[in-house]
Amino acid sequence: MPYKGGSRLSGERASKLGHLDIIQSDLVNELIDQFESYDPEIVETDAKWEKIDLSEEPLRLIFAVDGSKQTVRSDLPPYKELSFIKTTLLRLDQYALDKLDPDAPHPMALRDIMADAAMYHATVLPLKGVRVKGKNNYDAVRQIIFESLNDHSLNREPYNTLKWLAYELWTGQPKKSPSFSCPHCSEEVSGLPYNTDEGECEHCNGHLFLSDMIGFHLEMGEDVAPDSVSTAYMLIHETLLLFTGIRHFWEKKKYKVLNNALFLKDGPLTLRSQYSKLVIPIRNFIEFAKVQGVEIHIAGQEKTGAFVDHLEIIAKYAPAGSFYAPSNDYIRKEVQHRPERAEPYGFRTNYGNKLFVKVDNYHYLVMSIPTGNYVDTKSAADLFGLKKILATLPSILSHRHECALIPIELANGVASLSSYPSAAILKIFADI
Ligand SMILES: [Zn+2]
């Protein structure tokens, strides 16, 4: 996802609500006055900003993942819809970073990075009206997802990472995959047997792929898949790419490399609704690494949404070079403005806790950082590897965009759809 432009409010002062002169309520009028007031908002929050400790050495090796997608639809009936998805994993070392001019990176230097240190994956999902090998759309999408995760140009590594997570292979203990709803009979399958790729439903004997465990079929119809399936595939694939890097070093016992690496993801460390099946294995792995004393640095950066809006307001009152890790209570009261709920924030869907960072007066970031097992943030020490992550930020800030990080900007460049054929050309294929 690209960084948005500056978000300064326009100077428009004309009253937007003045014509509603029928409103007599004092309360409503007070609200209107507030709405139209352009005085800088004074916001008092409980945010307790702490100083970033720059005595830590910055991490020298940085990986960043990002993805993009584009859905095209034929103009003439019978309508067909295809969604093109691209994801990328980019590696940057300190040498490459030093070569880059943060104000105006030289296109050749960027080209070298992309050629030597970026890998990407591209696939296409038929969302509507496309028949593949006599299968209906539903089964075709299930099979394409399975085969795409097994992308041979990436040596099936993202799929191996899915297996590694699903069966928690780092433990060495045989266990089933997480349980999931059968794509044929909707009964709950108790999980595929240890380390298998395919299997049968214990209720209807229907054929199952390990990738069915992720749950894409839960939002698909027999002939139509919504665009959100393509977004979900992109997010799952980004997550698998991120953990492919981590798994690689873990399996080779290159713990020193892990200790010196930062894994960055565009967007929060979240997998929503049914796609959250992988959240528990991810948390279990982080906890395992923590117990083993191997520090792993993972961070997501979100660029839109309620947390970003909130930080825009409170960052004004925060000192440069500081951070604040909000508790669930703060998030509920100050960001979500919600009443207390039975389930704690992000309990099922997040594998990282939120962090607000104001690096300098131009860069403030909403990040999420794993904690291992689920915890409500009590102190910044709950966030795994926080000190080193924070100490690395100043060296990877973009000077081209406010609130932007160079590795994510570059990953975005590789993943961006501009490197696809143009949308018009994609349409030609969709019309066949
Ligand atoms: Zn079944």
Residues whose N, C-alpha, C, O or C-beta is under 5 A from the ligand:
A	BS01	ZN	C182 H184 C185 S186 C201 H203 C204 G206
